Amino acid sequence: MHGANNKATLLLMNPMTEHLPLPVNATIGILGGGQLARMLGASAAKLGFRTIFLEPGENAPAAQTCNAQIIAEYDDELALKKLADQCDVITYEFENVPASAAQFITKNNTLYPPAKALEVSQDRLLEKTFLRSNGIEVAPFENIKTAQDLMHALKILNGGVLKTRRFGYDGKGQRVFKDAKCDNPEEVIAEMGGGPFVLEQLIAFKSEFSIIAARNINGEVVTFDPATNIHENGILRQSTVPASLDTETIERAKRIAENTLNAFDYVGVIGIEFFETDAGLLVNEFAPRVHNSGHWTEEACPTSQFDQHIRAITGLPLGSIERHHDCKMINLLGREVDEIAHLLENSNVSVTLYGKLESREGRKMGHFTELTELKN
């Protein structure tokens, strides 16, 4: 039985240290209904929790694993209130949920990860400024509002990647300048939506990798092994574990992840993308949610990133992250989803499809993970 007056709130067991976990059959709300919500719903069910997701579209992937859906826009306060009244804790599966919706939920229920993390992640300028202010190195960047700003910044950085400050993902909202030349800056600004933007310096990196980490209500932190990532056309294509990194670099990345979580007083799973350079580590960006580059954890670890997120937001202890296989995870894009029969012939391969009704070029339709023996 759930409702506004009967929430199984995360009450203090010891005011200085520990919170009681939510009871079995408590209800978790999820903002968003895509593949990440779908996989969160499956993990929640394993631990006896019910899930309700709010998503404007019908036939969303999450409908296959969650208990109920509220069909509404993310800024619909009546729908948000309905979700808040029916749930014991609320989370989100993607970072483009309006900040106003997160703030509304925070006033009416418990939201994890916190609204501040969502707000910062939605704006590349806020994100980079926040990271720098916490002693975390990022690529040199410039704030761009006008065509004049763009020309000036291109000279300072000798080219760069122009990115929209908001709503960019999978390579969208980006344009690369290999040098300081730009013949029609006004046209570029207009074609990319008018701004605002950031211009990031082009980085000569040795590798791209990511860390998936989790922090629970009691401040316990775990970090999964890093994964080396390969992108194609701005879309993650493959994540390989173990990453080709030395021990010192791995430990430095894990400390950065832990510091980021603590700086937000974060609860839940986070994905942090890094550049490995000759001069050291740079953080590219973070996502306050479960992350595509962590899908391999479902097959290679006792506790997946999805299980970990559910544990974290419900006050349960975090699970073991000890990896029992090396592996690579490869995304299935567009019509590739139709060619999975040969993958299933391999006993070391696990396929996960997302239940999307329409395949489009470059759209993530699923992924597969291939396990190999641990190397000594």
N, C-alpha and C positions, 0 to 999 in steps of 0.2 A: 504493500500500500504506500503510494507516494503522493506528494502534493505539497503545496506551499506551507502548510501547517504541520507537515509530518515528514520533514526531510531528515534523512540519516546523516546529519551534518558531521563534519570531521572534527569532533570534539577533542579537546586536549585530554590525554591520559596523564601527562606530566607537563605542566606549562612551560618547562624549560627544554624539554627534549622530544616528546613523542606524541603522535596523534593516533587516535583509534581509526582503524580502517573502516570503510563502508561495509555494511553487512551484505551477505549473499542476497541476490535479487534486488539490490539497489539499481537505480536507473541512471545511465550515463547519456547525456545529450551530446550530439556532435553537430557542429556547424559545417555543412558541406556533405555531399553525398557521392563523391567520386571513389576511385579505387582505394585510396588510403582509408577513407571511412569504412569501406567494405571490409578491409582487412582488420581494422580496429574492432569492427563489430564481431568478427569471428573470434578474435582474442578475448573480447569481453565475455562472449558466451561461454568460453572454456572455463572462465572463473565464476560463472553463475550470475553475471550482470546482464541486465536488460539494456537495450540501446534504442534511442529515438534520434533520428537525424532531421535537420531542417535543410531543405534544398529546393530551389525554385523549379527544377525540372522533374518531370515524371520519368519513370523507368530508369532511375539512377542506379549505378552499380551497387551502392550500399543497401538498396532494397532487398538484395539477395541474402544478406546476413544480419541486418538490423531488425528490430521488432516492429518499428513503426516509423512513418515519415510525416513530417509537417511540410506541406507544399506551400512555400511562401518565399518572397524575396528576403535577403539577409537584413535589410533595414526595416522590415515590417515589425513594428514594436508590439502589435497584438500577438503576432506569431511568436516573437521572441519571449514574450511574457508567458505564453502557453508552454513553450519549451521549458522555461525556468520553473514553472509551477509543477511540471510533471517529472522533473529530473532532480537528482541528488548532487550531481556535479556535471559541469559542461566543459567540453573541449572543442577543438576545431581541427580540420584536416588540411587546410590550406591557408596561406597568409594573405589572401585578398579579401577576406571577410572585412567588411567596413569597421573601422575603429569605433565608430559610434555604436555598432551592434555589440562589440566586445565590452564597451563601457556600460551599455544597458544591462547586459547579462551580469556584469560584475556587481551592479547595484541590486540585482534581484536573485542572485545565486552565486555559486563559486565557479570561477573560470580558471582553468589551467590549460596551457601555460598562461602567465599573467598578461593582461591587456597591454602592458608596457612593452613587452617583448614583441607582440604582434605589431604595435604601432611603429616601433623602431625598424623592424624588418621590412615594413611596407615602403619605406623611403630610403633609397640608397644613400642619400646625403646624411640622414639621421643615423643610419646603420654604420657608416664609415666613421662618422664623428664619435659615435658611442664607443666603437671599438678602440679608436685612438685614445679616447679619454680614459680608457681602462688599461692602457699600456699594451694594446694589441696592434701589431703592425699591419697596415694595409697598403695597397699600391698607391702612389701619389695620385691625387685627383684634384679636379677643379669643379666648382659649382657653375652651371651654365644656365642662364636665363634668356640671353639674347644672342643674336648672330655675332655681335661684337665680342661678347664673352667667349664664344666658341673660337673665333679667330685668335684672340689673345691666349686662350688656354692651349690651343694647338701649337703655338710657338713655344710656350713654356714647357710643354711635355713632349714636343717634337712628334706630334701625332697622338693617337690614343683610341680608346673605344668610347664612343658616345652612347650613353645609356639613358633611357627614360628613368626618372627617379622612382616612378611607381608603375606597377602592373606589368613589368617585364618578366618573362619566364621562357625557358627552352629556346633561348636565342632571339626571342621577339623583342622589339623595342631597342635594337642595337645597330650601330654602324661603326665600321672600323676605318680609321685614317692611319695609313702607314707612315705618313710624314705630316708636316705642318701645312700642306697645301689643301685648300678648300675653295673652289671657284665660286660656288653659290651657297654661302652659309645660310642666307635667308630661306632658300628653297629647302635645304636640308632640315632646318628647324621646322618648317611648315609640314614637310612630308612625314616627319616623325611626331606630329601632333602638337607642336607648339611649345613643348617643354612643361615644366623645367627638366633639366638633365644634369648628369655628372659626366665629365670626361675623365676616364681612367687611363693612366699611362699603360702602354703595351708592355707586358712583362715577359722577359725571356726566362721561362720557368723550365726546370728539369722534369717536373711531373705535377700533375693535379691529383689531389687525393682528398678524401673526406673522413671525418670522424663522426660517428653517431654516439651520443652520450645521453644519459638520463639522470635526473635528480628527483627524489621523491619529497614528500611533504616534510619529512624529518631531516632533510638536508643531505641524505645519503646520495653519493654520486658514483656512477659506473660509466666507463667508456669502452666501447667495443674497439676491436682492432681496426686500424685505418684501412681504407680500400683505395687502391689506385683507380682513377677514373679516366675513361676515354670518351670524349664528346665528338659528335658529328653534327655539323650545322647547328651548333648550340644546344643539341639535345644529348643527354646522357645515353651512351650506347652500351658501355660495359664497365663493370666494377670488378676488380680482382683483389682477392685476399689470399695470402698476405701482400701488403703493399711493399714495393721495392724501396724501403726506407731504412736508414740505420736506427739503432736503438735510441740514440740521443734525440733525433728528429721526432721519433714516435712519442717519446716522453714529453718533449716540448709541446707537441700538438695536443696531447692529453691534458697538460696543465692549462693550456689556453682554453680548451673546452670547459674544464672545471671552473676556471676563473670567470668565463662568460656566464655559465649557469648561476654561479653565486652572485654575480653582479646584478642579475635580474631577480634574485630570490626565486629562481625558476622552479617550476614543477612540471615534469613531463619529459618527452624526448626532444632533442634538438639535433639538427644536421648542420655541420660546419664544413665549408669547402675551403681548401688551402691550395696555395701555390708553393712548391718547393723550389727555391732559387739558390744560386751560389752564395747570395748574401744572407740567406736564412729563410724563415717562414713568413709568408704573408697570408692573411685571411682574405679570401675572395668575398664570401658572403655567408650568412647563416639563415637557416629556415627553422622557425619555431614549431616544429612538427616532426612526425616520422618522415623519412626521406627516402627517395628512390634508390640512392646508393647504399641503403641499409637493408634492402630486401633479402640479401643473401643470409641475413641472420636467422631467417625462418628455418633454413635447412642446416646451417652450420653451427648453431649455438643452442644450448638448452632453453634459453629464453630469447625470443625474437624481439626486435625493436617494438613491435606492436604489443606483445605481451608486456614488455617493460613499461610502455606508456600507460597501459591500463593499470598496472600495478602502482605506478608513480602517482597517478591522479586520484586513485582510490585509497591511498594511505597504506598499501601493502608493501612488504619488503621487496626490494629489487632482486631480480633473479640472477642466476649464474650467466656470465658472458664468456665462459671458457669455450674456445672454439675447438670442435672435434674434427674438422675437415678444412683443408684449403679449398678454395672455390672461385668461380667467376660467375657473375650475374650479367645476363645480356637482355636488354629490352627488346620486345617484339613490337615493331612499328608498322602501322597500316595493315596491308594485306599479308604481311608475314605471319599474321595470326592464323591464316588458313593452312599453313605448311607445318603444323606441329607434329604430325604423325611420326615423322622420322626422328624427331627429338625424343618422343616417348619410347622409342625402341632402345634408347640408351638407359640402362638401369641406374646410372649415376646422375641422371638429369631429372629435375623436378620442374614442372611447368605450372605457372599460375596465370590464369586469364582473368580479365577484369570485368567481364560481363557487359561490355559496351556494345550497343546495338549497331553502331555505324563506325566503319573503319575508314580513316582518312590518311593521306600521306603524312608521315611524321607523327601521327597520333600514337600514344602509348596504349597498346591493346593488351599487353601482358608482359611477362618476362619468364626466363628460365634460368635456373641455377644448376651448374654442373659441379659436382663435388669430386675432389681428388684427395689422396692420402696426405696427411700432415707431413711436411718436410721437417727433418731434424735441424 
